[in-house]
Structure formats: structure tokens, C-alpha cells
């Protein structure tokens, strides 16, 4: 049980992407179900997770147990996907989540039930009365009422929505912020910074006046450090809120505007739960009743559970209800899902056609410029998506991105791990494409070994020759050395030599530009030629620096 000692909302930051819960709770059930959740099972869970090769880092048993609690006690437990008392088990929503069917609907139900306070999150006596809210429900309401809510607006004001009775006050604060922004003579960065500091100092006025401004993370005791720490926490929680809301499929994000809005196609569904889900927390002091409610996968009732609403939606999709009226509610949902998926496939096929004919060339290049200037909300996601678009333009292969897309074919979340970001099938060979915004030594630590493993997996699964292209704004020297060495060493675990070509984003962009200006579609032999050349140069070069310079020059003149 956690205690509410904050004066603002908080949202689970672990895992950062909600769908990453799926493989982790599967492992929890497979190896730990029916046992007590303690240090022993926590360490075993992390060890089993590490066997899946998606776990980063290692440490003492104490740190491993903490890491397990960080992964399971937060989102999976708080959102009702797992039950840890008296023994470990998957709750009904958790079983539905790992089934992979209608995951967005399942996640939405659980987010709408998350409440503060609850038997999982109790208020100490000195904090009583601060909380009385279902956070995700009220943030949905804020977005719906205001039309759109920016990241900064949610960070500065939305995180203060600790009680549903404060809704109008928070909405008014955002409107005032927007008016002041129009009239300020300062830059937006300065304006935002001053506004944020003012709100943080207002929230924590009593602590500041009493001198309670020391933070856990630092020995330094100063007002500036205190405000910066609280502001950073607000930013982290806002980012988590954005990602979990986006994963429901109910909202769309403006990457350039750093804002959320309700998807027009989902407006009726959002209106339904805003009008029908009780805003007050329930069973605050009754854990047994609360768990019954939290683990009931049919609650709260959504638009998609109302038969008349489903028939209306089906009528809009199919133009007729002929042969549908006799279907059960679940059958209707399946047919609607199939129709939406079919439409999504059509959208993606049209995107591919437009890309192959270079109709999206200017937009692709503009997004690359936005990524480089760090002006997008989620640069790693957009780099992965835009690289898939660029690879689709470059040649005639079958290019598949392993990211999650919404019903409009727009990116929602990055690849879930244990596979390459993008896989290109060229018939007689395969190409894995990995992208990252990481730089420095962390790039090598996070990307080096997993990339070679993903390439080995691709070789094994396809039985073909396979290569890998690794793209980042800047390539770390350790990565250059590691990939160079893999060219020249036969490692059975990696399926022999691993031909991985590191490439700076600017060089890859130049390749796309050359392809656009060439006036013809390069064939797969041109692509393969880069990797064959890389292998030749690795054998001939005196060191990794000479090899890297040669393949960079080759890429800059690949046509």
C-alpha cells in the first residue's frame, strides 16, 4: 500500500509504454503464480524477465527486487491487471490484456477506474481531503471541454486536479494562461518557465514558508532546487499521462503542437463515459470491495457495451443493419473491429502507394528537420515512423515497421522489444533497420548487443542472408568499434558474421535525397551493395575509423 503525500496528481511512469505490461505480466503468471509476492519471487521474476533479453541492467538481489516491484506494483497492480494478495495471480482484466484482443478497450476501462484515494493509495491524516478524483477520467474531461490541451497546460494546471470539484478552477486557469500567452512580450519559453514556477510556489506555499524544501535526490537545500525538482516531477507525470491516454485510442496527439485532442471518430464514446462514469472515488476503505470492482472486466460500462450504440455505430460503418440485428454484443464488436481494421489497412496501403510515388517526400523531409531541431513531442517515435516512410520510398521491398499505429495509420508507440524496429524484405535477403535518439555511451549500452541479437533472430527466422542498418543523429565511437568487430568475427550465437552498418541521420537523409533526385527507383541490389561494401572494407581497413569513413562515403554516393 502506498501513501498519498503529494499535493499534485501523479501517474505511473513504469512502464513508460502501457503495452509493455503485456509480456511482463505473462512472465509473472508463468513463473510466479500462486506464490507470495516477496523478495524471492521478485528476484526470480526479474531473472526470468532478463532471460527474454529485453531487460536492461543488472545489480544486487536487493536492486533486482526493487526493479521487480517498480515494474509490477505500479501500473499492473494499480490498474487492476494483477492481484498480489494473498498470492500472485492475474486479474480478469490482465487475462484479457494478454489475449491481445481489444487491448485499447481493456486499458480504457482500467484507466477510468483508477482513483485517488483508494485502498492501494491511502491519505495520511495530514493530507486528508486533498484527493478525491479519478485522474484519467477528469483529464479526458479537460481535453473534451477545452477542445485541446497542451503538454505545458496539463503539466502546469492539470496536475493540480486532485479533486473533481476543482475541475472548473483548473479549466479557468488554462484559459487564463492562454489569454496571458497572447499578450506577453516575453518569449514563450520564458513565459512558460515563470508561470510554472509561480504555480509550483503556490502549490507548495506552506512548505516553502516553513522551510521544508529539502528534496530526497539532493543534499542541497534551496528554493531553486526545490522548485526545479517539483517541476521535473510534474513533467514526468504529464509525459506518463500523455502516453497512457494515447494508448486508449481515444485521443490523438499533435507532435508539433505538443497537445492532445479527442479523435473525432471517438467523440461519442468519450461523451458516453464522461456522462456515465461516477466521478467520486468508491470503496476507499474497503479493499475487498474495491478489488471486486477493479477486477471486474465489464466495468465501467462503455459506449461499446451498449447494444443500441453499437447498432448505431454499425449502421454508420456498413450503411445498413441487414444481417446484424441478430448478432450478440460481442459479435457486433467483432464485426465493427474487423471493419475498422479493414479501413486501417486501406489507409496504410494508400500511404505506401503515396510514399513509393514520392508524394509524401516533402513531409518526410520536414519531419526529419523537426526531429533534428527537437521540436516534436515524441522524437524517438517519430524517428522510427519516419524512417519506415523513408525506407518505403527508397526502394521496392516490403517494408514493415514494428510500431503500433492508430486507426488513422498514425504512430502510437514504438516497437515493443525483442525485434528490429523495421524489417525490409527484399526477396533474396532481409534488412533490419534500428533507430535511436540515444547518444554517448548510453547508445552503446542500450543498443549495441540487442541490435546484433535482433539481426541473429531475423537470420534464424527467415533462413536468408540478413543485414542491419543502425541510424542515430550521432553515432557513438563504442558502437562504431563494436559493429566493426562483428564484421570480422564468426559468432555462432549471432549466426556468424553480423554486418551492421552505423549511419548518422544526416547521411541517411542524404541517401533519401539522392533517391528522390535520381528519377528512378533504386533496386534492392543498390541497397545490398552498401552492406557487401561494408564487409569488404572491414576486412581491408586498418581500424574501425577507416572502415566507418569508407562506408559513410559510400552512403553519400550510393547512387
C-alpha positions in Angstrom: 0.0 0.0 0.0 1.2 3.5 -0.9 0.5 6.7 0.9 -0.5 9.9 -0.8 2.0 12.5 0.3 1.9 14.6 -2.8 -0.1 17.8 -3.4 -0.5 17.2 -7.1 -1.6 14.3 -9.3 0.8 11.5 -10.2 0.6 8.9 -13.0 2.5 5.7 -13.2 5.8 6.1 -15.1 6.6 2.4 -15.1 6.3 1.0 -17.7 6.6 4.1 -19.8 4.6 2.5 -22.6 1.5 0.6 -21.3 1.6 -2.2 -23.8 5.0 -3.3 -22.3 2.9 -4.6 -19.4 1.7 -7.5 -21.5 4.9 -9.6 -21.8 5.9 -8.8 -18.2 2.6 -9.9 -16.6 2.8 -13.0 -18.8 6.1 -13.8 -17.3 4.8 -13.0 -13.8 2.0 -15.5 -14.2 4.0 -18.2 -15.9 6.7 -18.4 -13.2 5.3 -16.8 -10.0 1.5 -17.5 -10.0 0.2 -19.0 -6.7 3.2 -17.8 -4.7 3.7 -15.0 -2.3 5.0 -11.7 -3.7 8.2 -11.2 -1.7 11.9 -10.7 -2.3 12.4 -14.3 -3.5 9.6 -14.1 -6.2 10.6 -10.6 -7.1 14.2 -11.6 -7.8 13.0 -14.7 -9.7 10.7 -12.5 -11.8 13.5 -10.2 -12.8 15.8 -13.1 -13.7 13.1 -14.6 -15.9 12.5 -11.2 -17.5 16.2 -10.9 -18.2 16.1 -14.2 -20.0 13.8 -12.6 -22.5 16.7 -10.2 -23.4 14.6 -7.1 -23.0 15.7 -6.3 -19.5 18.4 -3.6 -19.2 20.8 -3.6 -16.4 21.7 -5.9 -13.5 22.7 -5.5 -9.9 22.4 -6.9 -6.4 19.5 -9.0 -5.3 18.1 -6.0 -3.4 18.2 -3.9 -6.5 16.6 -6.7 -8.6 13.7 -7.0 -6.1 13.2 -3.2 -6.2 13.2 -3.3 -10.0 10.5 -6.1 -9.9 8.3 -4.0 -7.5 8.8 -1.0 -9.8 7.5 -3.0 -12.8 4.6 -4.8 -11.1 3.5 -2.7 -8.1 2.9 0.3 -10.2 0.8 0.1 -13.4 0.0 -3.6 -13.4 -1.2 -3.6 -9.8 -2.6 -0.1 -9.6 -4.6 -0.6 -12.8 -6.0 -3.9 -11.7 -4.2 -6.2 -14.1 -2.6 -8.3 -11.3 -3.5 -9.3 -7.8 -0.6 -9.7 -5.4 -2.5 -10.7 -2.3 -2.7 -13.2 -0.7 -0.8 -14.8 -3.6 0.2 -13.7 -7.2 -2.4 -14.1 -9.8 -3.6 -12.3 -13.0 -6.9 -10.5 -12.5 -9.6 -10.8 -15.2 -8.5 -7.6 -17.0 -5.0 -8.9 -17.0 -6.0 -12.1 -18.7 -7.9 -10.1 -21.3 -5.0 -7.8 -21.9 -2.6 -10.6 -22.7 -5.1 -12.1 -25.1 -4.3 -9.3 -27.4 -8.0 -8.7 -28.3 -9.4 -5.1 -27.9 -6.4 -4.0 -25.7 -7.4 -0.4 -26.1 -10.8 -1.0 -24.7 -9.4 -3.0 -21.8 -6.9 -0.3 -20.9 -9.5 2.4 -21.1 -11.8 0.6 -18.6 -8.9 0.2 -16.1 -7.8 3.8 -16.5 -11.3 5.1 -15.8 -11.4 3.1 -12.6 -8.0 4.4 -11.3 -8.8 6.6 -8.4 -7.1 8.6 -5.6 -7.5 7.8 -2.7 -8.1 4.1 -2.8 -7.2 1.0 -0.6 -4.0 1.0 -2.7 -3.3 4.7 -2.2 -4.3 6.0 1.2 -4.2 9.6 2.5 -2.2 10.1 5.7 -4.1 12.2 8.3 -2.1 15.4 7.5 -3.1 15.0 3.8 -6.7 14.2 4.2 -9.1 15.9 1.9 -6.6 16.8 -0.8 -7.6 13.9 -3.1 -11.0 12.8 -4.4 -10.6 12.1 -8.1 -10.4 9.6 -10.9 -7.4 11.3 -12.6 -7.7 9.8 -16.1 -11.5 10.5 -16.2 -11.0 14.2 -15.3 -8.1 14.7 -17.8 -10.3 13.2 -20.5 -13.0 15.7 -19.4 -10.5 18.5 -19.5 -9.4 17.7 -23.1 -13.1 17.3 -24.2 -14.2 20.6 -22.6 -11.3 22.7 -23.9 -11.0 21.0 -27.3 -7.3 20.5 -26.9 -4.8 20.5 -24.0 -1.1 21.1 -24.5 1.6 19.3 -22.6 2.5 22.5 -20.7 -1.1 23.2 -19.8 -1.5 19.7 -18.4 1.8 20.0 -16.6 1.1 23.4 -15.0 -2.6 23.1 -14.3 -3.9 19.6 -15.0 -1.6 18.0 -12.4 -3.4 20.2 -9.8 -6.7 18.5 -10.4 -6.5 16.4 -7.2 -10.3 16.6 -6.6 -13.1 16.5 -9.2 -14.6 19.6 -7.5 -11.6 21.6 -8.7 -12.4 21.0 -12.4 -13.8 24.4 -13.3 -11.0 26.2 -11.4 -8.4 24.2 -13.4 -10.1 24.8 -16.7 -10.3 28.5 -15.9 -6.6 28.6 -15.1 -5.8 27.1 -18.5 -8.0 29.7 -20.3 -6.3 32.5 -18.4 -2.9 31.0 -19.3 -3.9 31.1 -23.0 -5.0 34.7 -22.7 -1.8 35.8 -21.0 0.3 34.0 -23.6 -1.2 36.2 -26.3 -0.3 39.4 -24.6 3.1 38.6 -23.1 6.1 40.3 -24.7 8.5 37.6 -23.4 9.4 34.5 -25.4 7.1 31.6 -24.8 10.0 29.7 -23.1 10.4 32.5 -20.5 6.7 33.0 -20.1 6.1 29.3 -19.6 9.0 29.0 -17.1 7.8 31.9 -15.0 4.2 30.6 -15.0 5.3 27.1 -14.0 7.5 28.5 -11.1 4.6 30.6 -9.9 2.2 27.7 -9.8 4.7 25.4 -8.1 5.4 28.0 -5.4 1.6 28.5 -4.9 1.1 24.7 -4.6 3.9 24.3 -2.0 3.5 27.7 -0.3 3.2 26.2 3.2 6.2 24.0 2.7 8.3 27.0 1.4 7.2 29.2 4.3 8.1 26.5 6.8 11.4 25.8 5.2 10.5 22.3 4.2 12.3 22.5 0.8 14.9 19.7 1.0 14.5 17.1 -1.7 15.4 13.3 -1.5 17.6 13.5 -4.6 20.0 16.1 -3.3 21.8 17.3 -0.1 21.3 20.9 -1.4 18.6 22.8 0.3 17.5 25.8 -1.7 14.3 27.1 -3.2 15.6 26.9 -6.7 16.5 23.2 -6.3 13.1 22.5 -4.7 11.2 24.2 -7.5 13.2 22.5 -10.2 12.7 19.1 -8.6 8.9 19.6 -8.3 8.7 20.9 -11.9 10.7 17.9 -13.2 8.3 15.5 -11.3 5.3 17.3 -12.9 6.9 16.9 -16.3 7.5 13.2 -15.8 3.9 12.6 -14.7 2.5 14.6 -17.5 4.5 12.6 -20.0 3.2 9.3 -18.5 -0.4 10.6 -18.6 0.0 11.6 -22.3 1.3 8.1 -23.2 -1.4 6.2 -21.3 -4.2 8.3 -22.7 -2.8 7.9 -26.2 -2.7 4.1 -25.8 -6.5 4.0 -25.4 -7.0 5.2 -29.0 -9.4 7.9 -27.8 -7.1 10.8 -28.3 -4.8 12.0 -31.0 -1.6 13.9 -30.5 -0.2 16.9 -32.3 3.5 16.2 -32.5 4.4 19.8 -33.4 1.8 21.3 -31.0 2.6 19.0 -28.2 -1.1 18.7 -27.4 -3.9 16.1 -27.1 -7.4 16.3 -28.5 -10.3 13.8 -28.7 -10.2 11.8 -32.0 -13.4 13.0 -33.9 -14.4 9.4 -34.6 -14.3 8.7 -30.8 -16.2 11.7 -29.6 -19.4 9.8 -28.9 -17.5 7.2 -27.0 -15.8 9.8 -24.8 -19.1 11.6 -24.3 -20.7 8.3 -23.1 -18.2 7.6 -20.3 -18.0 11.3 -19.3 -21.7 11.3 -18.8 -22.0 7.8 -17.2 -18.9 7.1 -15.1 -19.2 8.3 -11.5 -16.7 11.0 -10.7 -16.4 10.1 -7.0 -13.8 7.5 -5.7 -15.5 4.4 -4.2 -14.7 1.7 -1.7 -11.9 3.9 -0.4 -11.7 2.0 2.9 -12.8 -1.5 1.7 -10.1 -3.3 -0.1 -12.1 -6.4 -0.8 -15.0 -4.4 -2.4 -12.5 -2.2 -4.3 -10.7 -5.3 -5.7 -14.0 -6.8 -6.8 -14.8 -3.5 -8.7 -11.2 -3.1 -10.1 -11.0 -6.7 -11.3 -14.4 -6.7 -13.0 -13.5 -6.5 -16.7 -17.0 -5.4 -17.6 -16.8 -2.2 -15.6 -17.3 0.6 -16.2 -19.9 0.3 -18.9 -18.6 1.8 -22.1 -20.3 3.0 -25.3 -19.2 -0.3 -26.9 -21.2 -2.2 -24.3 -24.5 -0.5 -25.2 -26.2 -2.5 -27.8 -28.1 0.4 -29.3 -24.9 2.4 -29.5 -23.2 -0.5 -31.3 -26.0 -0.8 -33.8 -25.8 2.9 -34.5 -22.1 2.6 -35.0 -22.5 -0.4 -37.2 -25.1 1.4 -39.3 -22.6 4.3 -39.8 -19.9 1.8 -40.9 -21.9 -0.5 -43.0 -24.7 1.7 -44.2 -27.2 -0.9 -43.3 -28.1 -3.2 -40.3 -29.1 -6.1 -42.5 -28.0 -9.4 -41.1 -26.6 -7.6 -38.0 -29.6 -7.3 -35.6 -29.4 -10.9 -34.6 -25.8 -10.7 -33.6 -24.8 -10.8 -29.9 -23.0 -7.7 -28.5 -19.6 -9.5 -28.7 -20.3 -10.5 -32.3 -21.2 -6.9 -33.2 -18.0 -5.7 -31.6 -16.0 -8.2 -33.7 -17.7 -7.1 -36.9 -17.1 -3.4 -36.1 -13.4 -4.2 -35.2 -13.0 -6.0 -38.5 -14.5 -3.1 -40.4 -12.2 -0.6 -38.7 -9.2 -2.8 -39.2 -10.1 -3.2 -42.9 -10.3 0.6 -43.2 -6.9 0.9 -41.4 -5.3 -1.5 -43.9 -6.7 0.5 -46.8 -5.2 3.7 -45.2 -1.8 2.1 -44.8 -1.8 0.7 -48.3 -2.6 4.2 -49.6 0.2 5.6 -47.5 2.6 3.1 -49.1 1.5 4.0 -52.6 1.9 7.7 -51.9 5.4 7.1 -50.4 6.6 4.9 -53.3 5.5 7.6 -55.7 7.3 10.3 -53.6 4.1 12.3 -53.0 5.0 12.4 -49.3 8.6 13.3 -49.9 8.4 16.9 -48.6 6.5 15.9 -45.5 9.1 13.1 -44.7 11.9 15.6 -45.1 10.1 18.2 -43.0 9.6 15.7 -40.2 13.3 14.8 -40.3 14.1 18.5 -39.9 11.7 18.7 -36.9 13.4 15.7 -35.3 16.8 17.3 -35.7 15.6 20.5 -34.2 13.9 18.7 -31.3 10.6 20.4 -32.0 8.4 17.2 -31.8 6.7 15.8 -28.7 8.0 12.2 -29.2 11.1 12.3 -31.3 12.0 8.6 -30.9 8.6 7.5 -32.0 8.6 9.9 -35.0 12.1 8.9 -36.0 11.1 5.3 -36.1 7.9 6.0 -38.1 9.5 8.5 -40.5 12.4 6.1 -41.1 9.9 3.5 -42.1 8.4 6.0 -44.5 11.8 6.9 -46.0 12.7 3.2 -46.4 9.4 2.7 -48.2 10.3 5.5 -50.6 13.8 4.3 -51.2 13.1 1.0 -53.0 10.6 -1.6 -53.9 10.9 -4.0 -50.9 8.2 -5.0 -48.5 8.9 -2.6 -45.6 7.3 -3.3 -42.2 7.5 -1.1 -39.1 7.1 -2.9 -35.8 5.4 0.1 -34.2 1.8 0.4 -33.1 -0.4 2.6 -35.3 -3.9 4.0 -34.6 -7.0 3.7 -36.7 -5.8 6.5 -38.9 -2.4 4.9 -39.5 -0.6 7.4 -37.3 2.1 6.2 -34.8 1.1 5.5 -31.2 4.1 3.7 -29.7 7.4 2.3 -30.7 8.4 -1.4 -31.2 7.9 -3.4 -28.1 11.3 -5.0 -28.0 12.9 -8.4 -28.9 12.6 -7.5 -32.6 14.0 -4.9 -35.0 12.3 -1.5 -35.4 11.8 -2.0 -39.1 12.2 -5.1 -41.2 12.7 -4.9 -45.0 12.1 -8.0 -47.1 13.8 -7.8 -50.5 13.1 -11.4 -51.6 16.6 -12.9 -51.6 17.7 -11.1 -48.4 16.4 -9.2 -45.4 17.4 -5.9 -43.8 16.8 -4.9 -40.2 16.7 -1.2 -39.5 17.2 0.1 -36.0 16.9 3.7 -35.0 17.6 5.6 -31.8 17.8 9.1 -30.4 20.3 7.9 -27.7 23.8 9.3 -27.8 27.0 8.9 -25.9 27.9 5.8 -24.0 24.3 5.1 -23.3 23.7 4.5 -27.0 26.2 1.6 -26.9 24.8 0.2 -23.6 21.2 0.3 -24.8 21.5 -0.5 -28.5 24.8 -2.4 -29.1 24.1 -6.0 -28.1 20.3 -6.0 -28.7 20.8 -5.0 -32.3 23.2 -7.9 -33.0 20.7 -10.2 -31.3 17.7 -8.9 -33.3 19.8 -9.5 -36.5 20.6 -13.0 -35.5 16.9 -13.6 -34.8 16.0 -12.3 -38.3 18.5 -14.7 -39.9 17.2 -17.6 -38.0 13.5 -16.9 -38.7 13.9 -16.2 -42.4 16.8 -18.5 -43.3 18.1 -15.8 -45.6 21.2 -13.5 -45.7 20.4 -10.5 -43.5 22.0 -7.2 -42.7 21.3 -4.3 -40.4 21.3 -0.5 -40.8 21.6 1.4 -37.5 20.6 5.1 -37.6 21.1 7.8 -35.0 21.6 11.6 -35.1 25.2 10.9 -33.9 27.0 7.5 -33.7 28.9 6.8 -30.6 32.5 5.6 -31.1 31.9 2.5 -29.0 29.1 1.5 -31.4 31.4 2.0 -34.4 34.1 -0.2 -32.8 31.6 -2.9 -31.8 29.9 -3.2 -35.2 33.3 -3.1 -37.0 34.4 -6.1 -34.9 31.3 -8.1 -35.6 32.0 -7.9 -39.3 35.2 -9.8 -38.8 34.3 -12.4 -36.2 32.3 -15.6 -36.6 30.0 -15.9 -33.6 27.6 -18.9 -33.7 25.2 -17.2 -31.3 24.7 -14.3 -33.8 24.5 -16.6 -36.8 28.1 -15.9 -38.0 29.3 -12.5 -39.1 27.0 -9.6 -38.2 27.0 -7.0 -40.9 25.7 -3.9 -39.1 26.2 -0.5 -40.7 26.0 2.5 -38.4 24.8 5.7 -40.1 24.3 9.2 -38.9 20.8 10.6 -39.6 22.2 13.3 -41.9 23.8 10.7 -44.1 20.6 8.7 -44.3 18.7 11.8 -45.2 21.2 12.4 -48.0 20.5 8.9 -49.3 16.8 9.7 -49.4 17.5 13.0 -51.2 19.7 11.2 -53.8 16.9 8.7 -54.4 14.4 11.5 -54.9 16.6 13.3 -57.4 17.6 10.1 -59.3 14.4 10.0 -61.2 14.2 6.2 -60.9 13.5 3.7 -58.1 16.8 2.1 -56.9 16.6 -1.7 -56.9 17.5 -3.9 -54.0 20.9 -4.6 -55.4 21.8 -1.0 -54.7 20.8 -1.5 -51.0 22.6 -4.8 -50.7 25.7 -3.2 -52.3 26.2 -1.0 -49.3 26.5 -4.0 -46.9 28.7 -6.0 -49.2 31.0 -3.0 -49.5 30.9 -2.6 -45.7 32.1 -6.3 -45.3 34.9 -5.8 -47.9 36.1 -2.6 -46.2 36.0 -4.2 -42.7 38.4 -6.8 -43.9 40.7 -4.3 -45.6 40.7 -1.3 -43.2 43.4 -0.8 -40.6 40.9 0.1 -37.9 37.2 1.0 -37.2 37.7 4.7 -38.0 39.0 4.0 -41.6 36.1 1.5 -42.1 33.5 3.9 -40.9 34.8 6.7 -43.1 34.7 4.4 -46.1 31.1 3.3 -45.6 30.0 6.9 -44.9 31.5 8.0 -48.2 29.8 5.0 -49.9 26.4 6.0 -48.5 26.8 9.6 -49.5 27.4 8.4 -53.1 25.3 5.3 -53.1 23.6 6.1 -56.5 
